[in-house]
Amino acid sequence: MCTLIWATNGTYVPPNRHQVSGHLLNSLYKAHMQTTEASLITDAELYGLTAYGDGATIVRVPLLNILVGGIHEPQGLLDILDCTGHMAEGGTKNATYAAHQFLPFMRKLDPQKNRFDCVAFDGARNVRLAGELIEKHFPMVTTVHGAEHSATLFFDDVFTRCAPLKLLSNFSNQIRIMLGSTRHAPNALFKKVTKKHFGQSLGFIQP
């Protein structure tokens, strides 16, 4: 950096914030996407591609992320869609909507439909069905589901609907509040005592 600065003459003017946030940022984004896509399709006919993603709501903004993984690029982030406009018009993040957001990216990377062989989603019903819809357009694709979502929902039902387990969960939460990270002084004392007896500080698993 210093060498570049010394090499510039006195007429150099650094770009202002409007230039940096405008065409320069757009150029950087385009270059990054070109590199990502080139990495994804390299050897894709041999090793295949996997499309995956999930919906999320962050600060009341409904989002849908679209990623593709390959042998040379396991986490190629292609887009993060803001679904606010779609939902403001009465739409939902259902299976049809999710599938239609993925398909243009998949068609661009795999026009011959011989690269994508897997689509991975969590266990939510809407994205499971989205995978089945994608299979209709890409015959080689198999949809797999993450078990963690279904397991979380199962244990949430167990510990909220079963009275004895609900009492146990509430008791555990109170202990964690008293000795866990939510209160600094008791937490510091708990860490000190556990380190003395066990050789290392112990913590709580977040419920």
N, C-alpha and C positions, 0 to 999 in steps of 0.2 A: 504494500500500500504506500509506504513512504517513498519507494523508488518511483512509483507512478506519479505521486504528487510532485516530486522534484523534476520529473520529465515534462510536466505540463508547463506551458508558457503562461505569461501573465494575463492572457486573454481568456483562459478557461473559466467558464461559469458553471458551477454544478447545477444539476436539474432541480427545479423547485418541487414542492410537494404535489402540485397538480400534475406535473409531468411524471413524477415517480408513481403516483396513484392512477395514472391514465395509461397512455400507450406503452410506457416502459414496463409497467406491471403486466399489462396484457401480453406483451411480447414474451416476458418471462413465463407466464402461464402457458402460452402456446408451445414454447420450447419444452417445458416440462411435460406437457401432455403428449407431445410427439415422441419424446424419449420414453415415457411410460408405455405408450401403445406399441412402439417398436420393440421394447423389451418383452412385452406380453406375447406378441405374435411370433417371436423368435423360438423355433423348435416346438411351437404349439401343436403342430400336426402329430408330433411324436409323443409329447408328454401331456397334451390336453390343457384346457383352461377351466377354471371354476369361477362362477359368478356367485357373489354373496353380498348380503347387506341386511339392513334392519331399519325399522322406523323408530323414531325417538321424538320426544317433545322436550325442548330445552327453552326455558324461560317463556313458556306458553307458545313457542313456535314449533309447529309440526314439521318434522324433517324426515327425509328418506335418503339414506346413503347407499351408493352403488359402488361396489368394489369388484375387481377381477384379479384372480391370482393365477400365476403361471410358474414355470420352472425357474425363470430368471427374475420374476417380479411377484413375490407372494402377496403383496398388499398394494395393488394398483388402484388408488382412489380415483374414480372417474367423475363422480359428481356427488354433491350433497344438495338435494332438492328441497326447496322451501314449498311446502304444500299449502300454505296459507290461502292463496288465491283459489285453489281447487276446492278447499273445504269451505271457504266463504260463499261459494256458489252452491253449496249443499252436497258436495262430494265427500267421500270418505277414503281413507287409505285401505281400500279393500283389495281383494286378490287381482281383480281386473286392472285397477289403477297401478298397483305395484308391478305387475307383469309388463304393462305397456311402457313403464319407465325404464325397465331393464332391456327390453327387446331392441331398441335402436342401437344401444351400445354393443350388444351382442352381435347384431347383424353387421355392424361396422368392423368388428374384430374378426368375425367369422362368416364372411359372405357365402362360403361353400358349405357351411354347417358341418364341418369336420374337425373342429377344434374344441368346442365346448362339450364336455362330457359330465359336468356336475354343476348343480346349483345347491347352495347351502343356505338355509334360513334357520331361525330359532323355531320353537314349537308352537308359536302363535298360529291360530287357524287361518287368518287372512294370508299370511306369507306362505304357509304350507300350500294353500290352494294356488297362490301365484306361481309356485314352482311347478305345479301340475299343468298350469296353462302354458308355461314356457316350454315344457316337454312336448307340447303339441306342435310348436314351431321349430324346435331343435330335437330331432328324434334320438340323438345320441345321449341326451342329457338324462341324468338320474338325480332326483331331488333327495337330499338328506336333511335331517332336522336335528338341531341341537337339543340335547336332552335336558340341559340345565334350566330352560324356561319352564318346561313341564314339571320338573322336580320342584322348582321354586313355588309354582302355583299349588302343587300337591301339599307341601309342607305348610304353606300359608293357610290352606283350608284346615289342615289338621290342628294347627296351633291357634286357630281363631274360632273353630266350631266345637272342638272337644274341650269341655269345661275344665277337667283336671289339667290338661296340657296348657290351656290358656292361663290358668293360675300359675303354673310353673314358669311359663314364658314371661308373665308380668313380674314374677319374683326375680327372675334372672335379669330382666331389664332394670329393675330397681337397684339390684346389686351393681350392675354395670354403671348406672348413673352415679352411684355413691363412690365407687372405686375405679371407675373407668376414666376415659379421657375427658368426660364432660365437666368434671370438677378437678381443678388442677392440684390442690393441696392433697386430697385423699389419693389421687392418682400417683403423685410423687411418693407418698408414704408407702403405697402398695408396691410400687416398683422397687423401693429400697428394701422392704422386708422380703419380697420374693427373691431378689438378687442375693440377699444374705443367706437364705435357706436353700435355694436351688442353684445358685451360681450364675443366674441370669434373670433379667427382669421378665416377668410374665404379663401378658395382657389378656384382653377379652376378645372373643370372636363377636363381631358385630351381628346383632340379630337381624 
